[in-house]
Amino acid sequence: MSVTAATPTASSDAGTPDPAEMTRTVVREFLAARQAGDAARLTALFADEVDWLLAENPAVPWIRPRSTAAECAAQFAELMEHTVPQDSRASVDAFLVDGADAVLTGHLSGTVRATGRSFEGPFALRLTVEDGRITRHHLYENSLSIAEAVRNHAS
């Protein structure tokens, strides 16, 4: 998935950046940083405190609660540590923006490194951007498929 950042446009009545354009720009930067594995850029894109929601799954090391910019950015590194990077795929089918909120839907797949088992399924990601930083990251995915791919791995 290739993403390019757009330049925010100024609102004609207030002289401030249009919130929807700012959201679009930050989300595109987030996607590009995720694709590049740029932890420093990801950390900069997340607010100091983040409303992170991803259903905790004790069987899956990278699916756990997070709340700081560094913890949120580290999720990508943890994912790459536990999965086969060249097998990881994500496609975005829809990218909807309403002011500070963005929702992306699509499909993801990958392979767990320790078991060699694959997982896949649809996802929905809700992001909120405030003052140019991500303050909310709610991911809904097929965590059952991921848990089954991790299962039977002896630590």
Solvent accessible surface area in square Angstrom, and as a share of the most:
residue,aa,sasa,rsa
1,M,91,0.41
2,S,102,0.66
3,V,30,0.17
4,T,110,0.64
5,A,62,0.48
6,A,36,0.28
7,T,113,0.66
8,P,47,0.29
9,T,78,0.45
10,A,80,0.62
11,S,29,0.19
12,S,122,0.79
13,D,132,0.68
14,A,66,0.51
15,G,62,0.60
16,T,74,0.43
17,P,70,0.44
18,D,47,0.24
19,P,81,0.51
20,A,20,0.16
21,E,37,0.17
22,M,53,0.24
23,T,1,0.01
24,R,64,0.23
25,T,9,0.05
26,V,6,0.03
27,V,0,0.00
28,R,61,0.22
29,E,43,0.19
30,F,5,0.02
31,L,18,0.09
32,A,38,0.29
33,A,5,0.04
34,R,54,0.20
35,Q,104,0.46
36,A,81,0.62
37,G,31,0.30
38,D,60,0.31
39,A,53,0.41
40,A,81,0.63
41,R,94,0.34
42,L,1,0.01
43,T,49,0.28
44,A,51,0.39
45,L,3,0.02
46,F,4,0.02
47,A,14,0.11
48,D,100,0.52
49,E,122,0.55
50,V,10,0.06
51,D,74,0.39
52,W,24,0.08
53,L,77,0.38
54,L,12,0.06
55,A,69,0.54
56,E,110,0.49
57,N,22,0.11
58,P,132,0.83
59,A,54,0.42
60,V,2,0.01
61,P,63,0.40
62,W,7,0.02
63,I,2,0.01
64,R,84,0.31
65,P,84,0.53
66,R,11,0.04
67,S,48,0.31
68,T,48,0.28
69,A,8,0.06
70,A,63,0.49
71,E,64,0.29
72,C,3,0.02
73,A,3,0.02
74,A,35,0.28
75,Q,11,0.05
76,F,34,0.14
77,A,58,0.45
78,E,35,0.16
79,L,29,0.15
80,M,41,0.18
81,E,111,0.50
82,H,55,0.25
83,T,1,0.00
84,V,30,0.17
85,P,59,0.37
86,Q,129,0.57
87,D,60,0.31
88,S,37,0.24
89,R,154,0.56
90,A,51,0.39
91,S,54,0.35
92,V,46,0.26
93,D,114,0.59
94,A,33,0.26
95,F,61,0.25
96,L,112,0.56
97,V,31,0.18
98,D,116,0.60
99,G,26,0.25
100,A,36,0.28
101,D,42,0.22
102,A,0,0.00
103,V,53,0.30
104,L,1,0.00
105,T,48,0.28
106,G,6,0.06
107,H,75,0.34
108,L,30,0.15
109,S,31,0.20
110,G,3,0.03
111,T,17,0.10
112,V,6,0.04
113,R,125,0.46
114,A,58,0.45
115,T,42,0.24
116,G,52,0.50
117,R,94,0.34
118,S,83,0.54
119,F,14,0.06
120,E,99,0.45
121,G,4,0.04
122,P,91,0.57
123,F,24,0.10
124,A,30,0.23
125,L,12,0.06
126,R,84,0.31
127,L,0,0.00
128,T,7,0.04
129,V,7,0.04
130,E,92,0.41
131,D,151,0.78
132,G,22,0.22
133,R,79,0.29
134,I,0,0.00
135,T,30,0.18
136,R,59,0.21
137,H,7,0.03
138,H,24,0.11
139,L,27,0.13
140,Y,113,0.43
141,E,39,0.17
142,N,55,0.28
143,S,31,0.20
144,L,119,0.59
145,S,22,0.14
146,I,3,0.02
147,A,20,0.16
148,E,76,0.34
149,A,2,0.02
150,V,16,0.09
151,R,136,0.50
152,N,117,0.60
153,H,89,0.40
154,A,89,0.69
155,S,151,0.97
